[in-house]
Amino acid sequence: MAHSQVHWNPDPLVIEKLTQLAQQRGQTAESIVTEAVLSYIQTQVPDEYDSEDDPLIGLFAGSPDLATQSEDILQQSITAISGWTWKQP
């Protein structure tokens, strides 16, 4: 990966405030700028999609005829240990 140089000519007031912050934190100005740029990049570049965190995955994984066949589908799910019963007419 090739590294390119960045030529940055900030406002003198920015340099002054950056230098003061670096002294207060006991850091270099370069490390603060790097931290700030990385933080900015993370907010601007979306992370890769993670299906584990998607609340909609599985929402529509059920039977496509759920609305018309709901009672039959529920009845098929009833087992002796499930705690569900079917009301007798």
C-alpha positions as CSV (number, residue, x, y, z in Angstrom):
1,M,0.0,0.0,0.0
2,A,1.5,3.3,-1.1
3,H,1.6,6.1,1.4
4,S,0.9,9.6,0.2
5,Q,1.8,12.7,1.9
6,V,-0.8,15.1,3.2
7,H,0.0,18.8,3.0
8,W,-1.9,20.6,5.7
9,N,-1.7,24.2,6.4
10,P,-4.1,24.8,9.2
11,D,-5.2,28.1,10.7
12,P,-2.7,29.3,13.4
13,L,-5.5,29.3,15.9
14,V,-6.1,25.6,15.2
15,I,-2.4,24.9,15.8
16,E,-2.4,26.8,19.0
17,K,-5.5,25.0,20.4
18,L,-4.1,21.7,19.2
19,T,-0.8,22.3,20.9
20,Q,-2.5,23.3,24.2
21,L,-4.7,20.2,24.1
22,A,-1.7,18.0,23.4
23,Q,0.2,19.5,26.4
24,Q,-2.9,19.0,28.7
25,R,-3.2,15.4,27.7
26,G,0.5,14.6,27.6
27,Q,0.2,13.6,24.0
28,T,1.7,14.7,20.8
29,A,-0.3,16.9,18.4
30,E,0.2,14.2,15.8
31,S,-1.5,11.5,17.9
32,I,-4.5,13.8,18.6
33,V,-4.9,14.6,14.9
34,T,-4.6,10.9,14.1
35,E,-7.3,10.0,16.7
36,A,-9.6,12.7,15.4
37,V,-9.2,11.7,11.8
38,L,-9.8,8.0,12.6
39,S,-12.9,8.9,14.6
40,Y,-14.2,11.0,11.7
41,I,-13.6,8.3,9.2
42,Q,-15.4,5.8,11.4
43,T,-18.5,8.0,11.4
44,Q,-18.3,8.6,7.6
45,V,-17.6,5.1,6.3
46,P,-20.3,2.6,7.0
47,D,-19.2,-0.7,8.6
48,E,-19.7,-3.9,6.7
49,Y,-23.2,-5.3,6.9
50,D,-23.7,-7.8,9.8
51,S,-26.8,-9.9,9.4
52,E,-26.6,-11.0,13.0
53,D,-27.5,-7.4,14.1
54,D,-30.4,-7.0,11.6
55,P,-33.7,-7.2,13.5
56,L,-35.6,-7.8,10.3
57,I,-33.8,-11.1,9.4
58,G,-36.3,-13.9,10.1
59,L,-39.3,-11.6,10.5
60,F,-40.8,-12.8,7.2
61,A,-39.3,-16.3,7.4
62,G,-42.6,-17.9,8.4
63,S,-45.3,-19.4,6.2
64,P,-46.4,-17.2,3.3
65,D,-50.0,-18.2,4.0
66,L,-50.0,-17.4,7.7
67,A,-53.0,-15.1,7.4
68,T,-55.3,-17.7,5.9
69,Q,-53.9,-20.8,7.5
70,S,-53.0,-19.5,11.0
71,E,-55.2,-21.9,13.0
72,D,-53.8,-24.9,11.0
73,I,-50.2,-23.8,11.5
74,L,-50.7,-23.3,15.2
75,Q,-52.4,-26.6,15.6
76,Q,-49.5,-28.3,13.9
77,S,-47.2,-26.7,16.5
78,I,-49.1,-28.1,19.5
79,T,-47.3,-30.9,21.4
80,A,-48.1,-32.6,24.7
81,I,-45.3,-30.7,26.4
82,S,-45.8,-27.3,24.7
83,G,-48.5,-26.2,27.1
84,W,-50.8,-25.2,24.3
85,T,-54.2,-26.8,23.9
86,W,-57.0,-26.6,21.4
87,K,-60.4,-25.5,22.6
88,Q,-63.1,-28.0,21.9
89,P,-66.3,-26.5,20.5
